[in-house]
Amino acid sequence: MTTRPRVVIVGGGIGGLFAANALVAHGIPVAVYEQAAELGEVGAGVYITPNAVRHLERIGLGPAVAKWGARVGAASSYFRHDGTRIAPVQVTDAKGWNACFGMHRADFVQLLAAKLPAGVVHTGHRAVAFEQDADRARVTFANGATAEAEVVVAADGIHSELRPHVFPPSKPVFHGTISYRGLIPRERLPHWPTDRWEMWAGPSKHFLVFPVRHGTMVNYVGFMPTDEEMKESWSAPGDPEVLRREFEGWDSRIGEVLAQVDKTFRWALYDREPLPGWTRGRLTLLGDAAHPMLPHLGQGANQSIEDGMALATILSQTDAAAIPAALLAYEGLRRERVAQVQLGARKHGLRVDSASGDLATRDAELAAHAEFRKQLYSYDVVPLARLT
């Protein structure tokens, strides 16, 4: 019989918690260690696309996503900054996978954690050291605790403590853009549609709105250029008046949204160059620890979910003695895919900010982008992982 490996996941965000659920669904023992005193996320939205929804459904979380999410459909559109419609956004792929959901990050973290058996998640554990030998790996935490397993997964984000044990330290790449983001209760925007994702693209800036929490809240994000390099953070406070001034004169519907903003968060946009390797022995990377990406394709959380499903599928076919080779197979399956998405997010950010200066060309490219989304969303990692 195959001896199931034990897995330790460092990081209790969306990627780490989904990976834990996928491993549990495959009968693999797992423990999650999160540095924060409790699980949670700053108030902001996350967009879940079909390439991730199918995996959430596979592990039994489809009903929870439908309950807590806001389904986004065919009315989703790109607009010019003056409100002129450019093109539709949503497509249905060949298999009919067209379900997208706007989620509140806190809701998503909660539903992922709630699905796990009691005792799997350990908060208040900040990783400070890592070591491994031929048989097992060990993580040491700042509180003095240690955890041993046959596999350690670093899912601890763009500033990963464990990444340097896989690849020499590298500096995140700042892209000269910040975003202002936040949530507005739907009752303050009673006429706002709750069935669509909408983006306004203008010179050097763009603005995005989609519903979350079953349509009871509206998530907004305004992207703009800056010369000020700031720490990558989801929760730095922003000035609502600065945000309003940046989009003054745009479509009046954006003004309706911004008139209701009392508090906003400022987020600097960073990613990293694609890494040439994610794995060393019994340690591998997942999610932003491996491939932080710009948000312009809405794929950060979705690619981490693909990672977790691929890893769980491969480990379910692997004896504990063959772990290093299995982790290299996981890396080999995922690395090219996410590199394409990382670079695609960079290109799309330049596109929606009209970097070419030719709006007609930009509009044609946005219309054609539906084909790229179709390929992005129709990808299913499980059949490929089963062949690995």
KELUM-392609 format. One line per field, with one value per residue (C-alpha): y, z negated, x negated; residue number from 1. Coordinates in Angstrom, 3 decimals, always signed. Layout:
<sites>
y = Y; ...
z = Z; ...
x = X; ...
resi = NUM; ...
</sites>
This chain:
<sites>
y = +0.000; +3.609; +5.396; +8.815; +11.689; +14.120; +17.744; +20.991; +24.199; +27.500; +30.254; +30.378; +32.588; +31.526; +29.423; +27.591; +26.901; +25.675; +23.392; +21.963; +21.254; +19.582; +17.412; +16.396; +15.518; +13.179; +11.545; +13.184; +14.350; +18.075; +20.865; +24.603; +27.141; +30.830; +33.651; +35.862; +35.410; +34.633; +33.953; +36.903; +39.285; +43.017; +44.104; +43.730; +41.640; +38.711; +37.479; +33.693; +32.468; +29.144; +27.624; +27.765; +27.297; +23.776; +22.777; +24.328; +22.269; +19.116; +19.328; +20.079; +23.864; +24.727; +25.407; +27.616; +29.660; +30.101; +31.117; +33.668; +34.826; +37.003; +35.264; +37.437; +36.826; +37.762; +41.448; +42.111; +44.752; +46.999; +50.745; +53.783; +56.248; +58.356; +55.414; +54.274; +50.482; +48.746; +45.012; +42.181; +40.428; +37.062; +34.085; +30.505; +27.970; +24.739; +22.851; +25.469; +26.687; +30.271; +30.726; +33.637; +34.873; +38.056; +37.123; +39.104; +37.923; +37.433; +35.254; +33.197; +32.599; +31.678; +29.141; +27.512; +27.248; +25.989; +23.034; +21.748; +19.263; +20.659; +20.936; +21.364; +25.137; +26.565; +30.351; +32.441; +30.496; +32.575; +30.456; +31.440; +28.420; +25.389; +22.246; +18.881; +15.556; +12.530; +11.492; +14.569; +18.347; +20.537; +24.083; +26.059; +28.903; +32.079; +30.747; +27.811; +25.194; +22.895; +20.887; +17.863; +16.268; +14.569; +17.698; +21.396; +23.850; +27.556; +29.398; +32.482; +35.160; +37.562; +38.162; +34.423; +33.484; +30.081; +31.068; +31.768; +28.084; +27.271; +30.153; +33.062; +36.219; +38.488; +41.906; +42.329; +44.408; +47.640; +48.621; +52.309; +51.757; +51.896; +50.936; +52.234; +49.609; +49.099; +47.950; +49.849; +48.453; +47.912; +49.940; +53.023; +52.198; +50.780; +50.915; +49.286; +45.961; +42.885; +40.458; +41.878; +42.881; +46.286; +48.042; +51.570; +51.963; +55.380; +57.040; +55.691; +54.590; +52.155; +51.544; +48.233; +47.364; +43.990; +42.677; +40.511; +38.798; +37.648; +41.135; +42.925; +44.815; +46.492; +46.117; +48.881; +49.230; +52.318; +51.908; +54.916; +55.703; +56.931; +57.800; +56.852; +53.349; +52.086; +48.838; +46.131; +46.101; +45.322; +47.490; +50.859; +53.621; +55.801; +59.223; +59.114; +62.690; +61.791; +58.866; +61.071; +63.665; +61.012; +59.963; +63.351; +63.847; +60.121; +58.338; +59.694; +56.142; +56.094; +59.357; +57.650; +54.969; +57.325; +59.643; +56.776; +56.082; +56.945; +54.768; +53.235; +51.133; +51.875; +48.995; +49.195; +46.752; +44.373; +41.045; +39.095; +37.780; +34.131; +31.891; +29.207; +26.773; +26.324; +23.159; +21.989; +18.494; +18.291; +22.008; +23.571; +26.904; +27.684; +30.788; +34.204; +32.639; +31.095; +33.500; +36.846; +38.540; +41.806; +41.784; +42.740; +39.249; +38.571; +35.409; +35.633; +33.573; +31.464; +30.340; +29.444; +27.251; +25.557; +25.021; +23.408; +21.068; +20.021; +19.372; +17.334; +15.262; +14.453; +13.647; +11.344; +9.182; +9.332; +7.166; +9.106; +7.776; +9.426; +12.930; +14.942; +13.655; +14.292; +17.903; +18.471; +17.052; +19.524; +22.376; +21.208; +21.089; +24.538; +26.747; +27.446; +27.962; +30.567; +32.314; +32.859; +34.231; +36.473; +38.006; +38.134; +40.192; +42.677; +43.047; +43.418; +46.135; +48.125; +47.492; +48.746; +51.785; +52.594; +52.472; +52.478; +55.796; +54.529; +54.013; +52.339; +49.729; +49.287; +48.796; +46.154; +44.370; +44.397; +42.894; +40.208; +39.484; +37.317; +34.530; +34.703; +34.534; +31.524; +29.669; +30.859; +29.736; +26.409; +25.092; +22.111; +21.029; +17.764; +15.561; +16.757; +16.127; +12.588; +11.856; +13.213
z = +0.000; +0.623; -2.535; -2.550; -3.197; -6.019; -4.876; -6.732; -5.111; -6.252; -5.577; -6.279; -3.442; -0.515; +1.151; -1.998; -3.195; +0.191; +0.504; -2.946; -1.872; +1.331; -0.595; -3.134; -0.253; +1.053; -2.339; -3.049; -6.628; -6.809; -9.291; -8.560; -10.485; -10.236; -11.808; -12.610; -15.914; -14.020; -10.446; -8.534; -5.613; -5.175; -3.799; -0.047; +2.794; +4.641; +8.044; +8.431; +12.018; +13.601; +13.554; +9.733; +9.267; +10.703; +8.003; +5.215; +6.466; +6.577; +2.866; +1.852; +1.525; +4.473; +2.290; -0.102; +2.774; +4.224; +0.777; -0.071; +3.415; +5.994; +9.340; +12.179; +15.679; +19.323; +18.805; +17.665; +19.844; +20.587; +20.991; +22.037; +19.229; +20.497; +20.207; +23.854; +23.904; +25.561; +25.360; +23.237; +20.792; +19.911; +22.245; +22.025; +22.793; +24.712; +21.537; +20.416; +17.484; +17.170; +13.445; +11.886; +8.345; +6.505; +2.955; -0.181; -1.151; -4.789; -3.730; -1.467; -4.178; -6.625; -4.347; -3.493; -7.173; -8.201; -5.830; -7.501; -10.393; -13.876; -14.850; -11.333; -11.575; -14.100; -14.437; -16.121; -14.460; -12.537; -10.697; -11.476; -10.435; -8.161; -7.876; -6.172; -5.744; -3.551; -5.407; -6.670; -6.939; -10.004; -10.475; -13.613; -14.730; -16.704; -19.662; -19.999; -18.452; -15.646; -13.013; -11.123; -7.977; -4.752; -2.817; -3.703; -1.531; -1.731; -1.107; -3.044; -0.375; +1.562; -1.488; -2.166; -5.027; -3.466; +0.171; -0.448; -1.368; +2.220; +4.250; +3.401; +2.248; +4.996; +4.854; +5.728; +8.878; +8.354; +11.419; +10.709; +9.920; +6.800; +6.303; +3.959; +2.930; +0.625; +0.131; +0.128; -1.235; +1.597; -0.145; +0.459; +4.208; +4.564; +8.367; +8.911; +10.798; +8.851; +11.740; +13.505; +13.421; +14.998; +15.856; +17.157; +19.078; +19.550; +20.093; +17.475; +15.144; +14.842; +12.461; +11.599; +9.815; +8.999; +6.382; +3.377; +0.486; +2.571; +3.986; +0.650; +1.095; +4.006; +4.357; +6.144; +7.179; +8.750; +10.380; +10.979; +11.638; +8.954; +8.610; +4.926; +4.218; +1.064; -0.868; +0.660; -1.610; -1.416; -4.380; -4.167; -4.637; -1.634; -1.251; +0.302; +1.550; +3.474; +5.037; +6.041; +7.636; +9.687; +11.419; +11.646; +15.073; +15.785; +16.307; +13.827; +12.588; +11.120; +9.373; +7.845; +6.373; +5.125; +3.488; +1.080; +0.121; -3.524; -4.007; -1.469; -1.437; +0.687; +2.258; +4.168; +7.066; +7.030; +8.595; +9.148; +12.190; +12.744; +10.621; +12.323; +9.532; +6.728; +5.014; +2.980; +1.558; -0.587; -0.469; +2.296; +2.916; +3.610; +4.538; +4.041; +2.420; +5.827; +8.314; +7.054; +9.906; +10.739; +10.293; +13.861; +14.804; +11.388; +11.093; +7.875; +5.749; +8.703; +9.614; +5.982; +6.056; +9.220; +7.414; +4.434; +6.557; +8.639; +5.536; +3.799; +6.925; +7.428; +3.745; +3.673; +6.219; +4.400; +1.736; -1.072; +0.071; +3.490; +2.312; +3.786; +7.298; +6.855; +5.782; +8.830; +10.966; +9.343; +10.080; +13.659; +14.202; +12.751; +13.476; +17.183; +16.738; +13.991; +15.753; +18.718; +16.423; +14.571; +17.816; +19.214; +16.193; +16.843; +20.492; +19.687; +17.133; +19.805; +22.192; +19.925; +19.007; +22.732; +22.722; +26.548; +26.679; +29.490; +28.036; +31.155; +31.041; +27.323; +27.762; +30.441; +28.142; +25.266; +27.539; +28.669; +25.074; +24.681; +26.479; +24.001; +21.094; +22.688; +22.734; +19.225; +17.726; +19.575; +18.259; +15.932; +14.036; +12.659; +15.791; +16.314; +12.681; +12.861; +15.742; +13.878
x = +0.000; -1.066; -2.200; -0.573; -2.981; -2.355; -2.208; -2.885; -1.633; -3.121; -0.592; +3.134; +4.324; +6.489; +3.770; +2.703; +6.247; +7.423; +4.382; +5.173; +8.753; +7.599; +5.128; +7.804; +10.143; +7.422; +6.906; +3.552; +2.797; +2.039; +1.426; +1.544; -0.546; +0.388; -1.605; +1.416; +3.209; +6.409; +7.425; +8.786; +8.399; +8.751; +12.107; +11.711; +13.020; +11.514; +12.670; +13.033; +12.959; +14.005; +10.511; +10.730; +14.493; +14.302; +11.783; +13.833; +16.761; +14.623; +13.838; +17.416; +17.250; +19.487; +22.575; +20.572; +19.158; +22.653; +23.973; +21.279; +20.321; +22.045; +22.355; +21.095; +22.366; +22.651; +23.495; +19.908; +18.236; +15.278; +15.993; +14.035; +13.489; +16.399; +18.815; +18.848; +19.103; +16.140; +16.757; +18.160; +15.837; +17.331; +17.163; +18.319; +15.643; +16.098; +17.103; +19.596; +17.511; +18.640; +19.309; +17.419; +18.018; +17.176; +16.186; +15.388; +11.897; +12.895; +15.850; +13.622; +11.024; +13.779; +15.472; +12.135; +11.204; +14.650; +14.384; +11.195; +11.282; +10.737; +7.085; +5.693; +5.105; +2.637; +2.507; -0.182; -3.026; -5.580; -8.156; -11.751; -13.849; -13.761; -15.855; -15.524; -17.259; -16.683; -13.517; -11.704; -11.587; -11.246; -9.931; -10.734; -8.471; -9.137; -7.124; -9.522; -7.251; -8.406; -6.552; -7.873; -6.512; -7.517; -6.449; -6.577; -4.642; -5.498; -2.230; -3.301; -2.991; -5.173; -7.398; -7.767; -10.087; -10.746; -11.360; -15.102; -15.511; -14.506; -15.892; -18.217; -16.419; -15.100; -13.516; -9.833; -9.278; -7.316; -5.291; -4.694; -1.022; +1.074; +4.672; +7.313; +9.822; +12.742; +16.318; +19.621; +22.916; +25.385; +28.094; +25.928; +25.939; +29.458; +29.538; +26.142; +26.381; +25.234; +24.811; +21.749; +18.088; +17.408; +14.147; +13.528; +10.258; +8.693; +5.350; +2.911; +5.718; +8.575; +11.461; +13.123; +16.381; +17.928; +20.384; +19.498; +21.285; +24.248; +24.717; +25.079; +21.783; +20.026; +16.248; +14.348; +10.706; +9.152; +5.719; +3.454; -0.204; -2.596; -6.268; -6.168; -7.412; -5.702; -5.626; -3.459; -0.407; +3.292; +4.202; +2.382; +4.970; +5.775; +7.366; +10.870; +10.486; +7.319; +9.191; +12.116; +9.834; +8.022; +11.263; +12.941; +14.509; +14.845; +18.184; +20.750; +21.375; +17.855; +18.701; +21.762; +19.518; +16.827; +19.359; +20.091; +16.459; +15.771; +12.679; +10.320; +7.149; +4.095; +2.191; -1.101; -1.370; -4.332; -5.149; -8.377; -10.141; -9.165; -11.381; -13.505; -12.692; -10.146; -11.369; -14.314; -14.083; -10.953; -10.134; -8.043; -6.352; -2.695; -0.720; -2.296; -5.359; -6.091; -4.522; -3.180; -1.389; +0.302; +4.100; +5.007; +6.247; +7.788; +5.696; +3.664; +6.057; +7.181; +3.673; +2.962; +6.071; +4.807; +1.478; +3.172; +5.275; +2.269; +0.177; +2.874; +3.574; -0.110; -0.760; +2.277; +0.427; -2.911; -4.482; -6.160; -9.543; -9.200; -8.322; -11.245; -10.527; -6.786; -7.387; -9.578; -6.755; -4.319; -6.712; -7.176; -3.429; -2.761; -5.756; -5.192; -1.455; -1.808; -4.706; -2.384; +0.316; -2.166; -3.412; +0.126; +1.222; -1.573; -0.558; +3.121; +2.388; +0.581; +3.468; +6.258; +4.144; +3.884; +0.088; +0.018; +1.865; +4.102; +7.587; +8.982; +6.222; +6.732; +10.478; +9.881; +7.436; +9.938; +12.585; +10.141; +9.126; +12.221; +10.365; +7.494; +9.941; +11.607; +8.289; +7.425; +10.719; +11.051; +7.716; +8.145; +5.033; +6.438; +6.238; +2.665; +1.731; +3.147; +0.781; -2.256
resi = 1; 2; 3; 4; 5; 6; 7; 8; 9; 10; 11; 12; 13; 14; 15; 16; 17; 18; 19; 20; 21; 22; 23; 24; 25; 26; 27; 28; 29; 30; 31; 32; 33; 34; 35; 36; 37; 38; 39; 40; 41; 42; 43; 44; 45; 46; 47; 48; 49; 50; 51; 52; 53; 54; 55; 56; 57; 58; 59; 60; 61; 62; 63; 64; 65; 66; 67; 68; 69; 70; 71; 72; 73; 74; 75; 76; 77; 78; 79; 80; 81; 82; 83; 84; 85; 86; 87; 88; 89; 90; 91; 92; 93; 94; 95; 96; 97; 98; 99; 100; 101; 102; 103; 104; 105; 106; 107; 108; 109; 110; 111; 112; 113; 114; 115; 116; 117; 118; 119; 120; 121; 122; 123; 124; 125; 126; 127; 128; 129; 130; 131; 132; 133; 134; 135; 136; 137; 138; 139; 140; 141; 142; 143; 144; 145; 146; 147; 148; 149; 150; 151; 152; 153; 154; 155; 156; 157; 158; 159; 160; 161; 162; 163; 164; 165; 166; 167; 168; 169; 170; 171; 172; 173; 174; 175; 176; 177; 178; 179; 180; 181; 182; 183; 184; 185; 186; 187; 188; 189; 190; 191; 192; 193; 194; 195; 196; 197; 198; 199; 200; 201; 202; 203; 204; 205; 206; 207; 208; 209; 210; 211; 212; 213; 214; 215; 216; 217; 218; 219; 220; 221; 222; 223; 224; 225; 226; 227; 228; 229; 230; 231; 232; 233; 234; 235; 236; 237; 238; 239; 240; 241; 242; 243; 244; 245; 246; 247; 248; 249; 250; 251; 252; 253; 254; 255; 256; 257; 258; 259; 260; 261; 262; 263; 264; 265; 266; 267; 268; 269; 270; 271; 272; 273; 274; 275; 276; 277; 278; 279; 280; 281; 282; 283; 284; 285; 286; 287; 288; 289; 290; 291; 292; 293; 294; 295; 296; 297; 298; 299; 300; 301; 302; 303; 304; 305; 306; 307; 308; 309; 310; 311; 312; 313; 314; 315; 316; 317; 318; 319; 320; 321; 322; 323; 324; 325; 326; 327; 328; 329; 330; 331; 332; 333; 334; 335; 336; 337; 338; 339; 340; 341; 342; 343; 344; 345; 346; 347; 348; 349; 350; 351; 352; 353; 354; 355; 356; 357; 358; 359; 360; 361; 362; 363; 364; 365; 366; 367; 368; 369; 370; 371; 372; 373; 374; 375; 376; 377; 378; 379; 380; 381; 382; 383; 384; 385; 386; 387; 388
</sites>
